[in-house]
Structure formats: structure tokens, C-alpha cells
């Protein structure tokens, strides 16, 4: 019997499209709103615009996937309040700390 080289099976699943969602919270609203969302180049533009304006970009595939289902300019659904509130509370703590304290703030892990 002759040994053969075996390669792992080729991944035939479609490539994952990059997606991004921007949310905004105004204290006058009952809940944060989805203010931008998109795939591919639009997602890249959302992330670039956020970073260019000094906004925090959080990467959570699960949360983005759920927020992509929310209509543009709609408030997030109550089912996502806890996950988004965890993220917003972490950002508030991050923004209220001095640059010397930033290393002590753990990354948020919202439960989705």
C-alpha cells in the first residue's frame, strides 16, 4: 500500500461577509437606536467613520448579527437591552477613567 498525501477537506461554505452596525443612545430615547448598518464596503465605511471620529468599535459577531436584524433608525428590541447595556456601561466607565487607569478596565463580555 502506498501512502498518500491527504489534505483537509476544502471549505466550500460561502465566505463570511464583514458586517457592521452603529448604535447611538440619546438620553431622551427609551433605548439605543440602530443608526447605520451594512455589509462589505459599507461595513468598512461604518468602522472607518467611527474610528475617524474617535468612537469605540467593539467586535462581537453575535451581537452584530442580532443588531443587523433591527430596522435602520429603530430602537433595539428589549431582548438586547442587557447585552447593549453591558457594553454601554463599560464604555461609560472607559470614558470616565484617566489614561493611566485604562489598563485596569476589562473588556465587556455582553451575554447575547
C-alpha positions as CSV (number, residue, x, y, z in Angstrom):
1,X,0.0,0.0,0.0
2,X,1.4,3.4,-1.0
3,X,0.9,6.3,1.5
4,X,-1.0,9.3,0.0
5,X,-0.9,12.9,1.0
6,X,-4.3,13.8,2.4
7,X,-5.3,17.4,2.6
8,X,-8.1,18.7,4.9
9,X,-11.4,19.0,3.1
10,X,-11.7,22.3,1.2
11,X,-14.1,24.7,2.9
12,X,-16.9,25.1,0.5
13,X,-19.0,27.4,2.7
14,X,-19.6,30.9,1.3
15,X,-17.2,33.5,2.6
16,X,-18.5,35.4,5.6
17,X,-19.3,39.0,4.7
18,X,-18.0,41.6,7.0
19,X,-20.9,43.4,8.6
20,X,-21.1,46.4,11.0
21,X,-23.8,48.1,13.0
22,X,-23.6,51.5,14.6
23,X,-25.9,52.3,17.5
24,X,-26.5,55.6,19.2
25,X,-28.1,56.4,22.5
26,X,-29.6,59.8,23.3
27,X,-30.8,60.1,26.9
28,X,-34.1,61.3,25.5
29,X,-34.7,57.9,23.8
30,X,-36.2,54.9,25.6
31,X,-33.5,52.7,24.1
32,X,-30.4,52.9,21.8
33,X,-31.2,53.1,18.0
34,X,-29.5,51.4,15.1
35,X,-28.2,54.4,13.1
36,X,-26.1,52.6,10.5
37,X,-25.7,49.1,9.3
38,X,-24.3,47.3,6.2
39,X,-22.1,44.6,4.7
40,X,-18.7,44.7,2.9
41,X,-17.6,48.2,1.8
42,X,-20.5,49.8,3.7
43,X,-19.4,48.0,6.9
44,X,-15.8,49.1,6.3
45,X,-17.0,52.7,5.9
46,X,-19.0,52.5,9.2
47,X,-16.0,51.2,11.1
48,X,-13.6,53.7,9.5
49,X,-16.0,56.6,10.2
50,X,-16.4,55.6,13.8
51,X,-12.7,55.4,14.3
52,X,-12.0,58.6,12.5
53,X,-14.4,60.3,14.9
54,X,-12.8,58.8,18.0
55,X,-15.7,56.4,18.7
56,X,-15.1,53.0,20.2
57,X,-15.5,50.0,17.9
58,X,-16.5,46.8,19.7
59,X,-16.3,43.5,17.8
60,X,-18.9,41.0,18.7
61,X,-20.1,38.8,15.8
62,X,-23.1,37.5,17.7
63,X,-24.3,41.0,18.8
64,X,-23.7,42.4,15.3
65,X,-25.7,39.5,13.8
66,X,-28.6,40.2,16.0
67,X,-28.5,44.0,15.6
68,X,-28.4,43.6,11.8
69,X,-31.9,42.3,12.1
70,X,-33.1,45.6,13.6
71,X,-34.5,48.1,11.1
72,X,-32.5,51.2,10.5
73,X,-33.4,54.1,12.9
74,X,-35.3,51.6,15.1
75,X,-34.7,51.2,18.7
76,X,-33.1,47.9,19.8
77,X,-35.6,45.3,21.0
78,X,-35.9,44.6,24.7
79,X,-34.3,41.2,24.2
80,X,-31.0,43.0,23.5
81,X,-31.2,45.6,26.3
82,X,-29.0,43.6,28.7
83,X,-26.2,43.0,26.1
84,X,-26.2,46.6,24.9
85,X,-26.5,48.0,28.4
86,X,-23.4,46.0,29.5
87,X,-21.5,47.4,26.6
88,X,-22.7,51.0,27.2
89,X,-21.9,50.7,30.9
90,X,-18.4,49.5,30.0
91,X,-17.9,52.4,27.6
92,X,-19.1,54.9,30.2
93,X,-16.5,53.6,32.7
94,X,-13.8,53.6,30.0
95,X,-14.6,57.2,29.0
96,X,-14.7,58.4,32.7
97,X,-11.2,57.0,33.5
98,X,-7.9,58.7,33.1
99,X,-5.5,57.3,30.5
100,X,-3.4,55.8,33.4
101,X,-6.4,53.8,34.6
102,X,-7.3,52.2,31.2
103,X,-5.3,49.1,31.7
104,X,-7.4,48.2,34.7
105,X,-10.7,48.1,32.8
106,X,-11.6,44.6,31.5
107,X,-13.2,44.2,28.1
108,X,-17.0,43.8,28.2
109,X,-18.5,40.4,27.5
110,X,-22.1,41.0,26.9
111,X,-24.3,37.9,27.0
112,X,-26.3,37.7,23.9
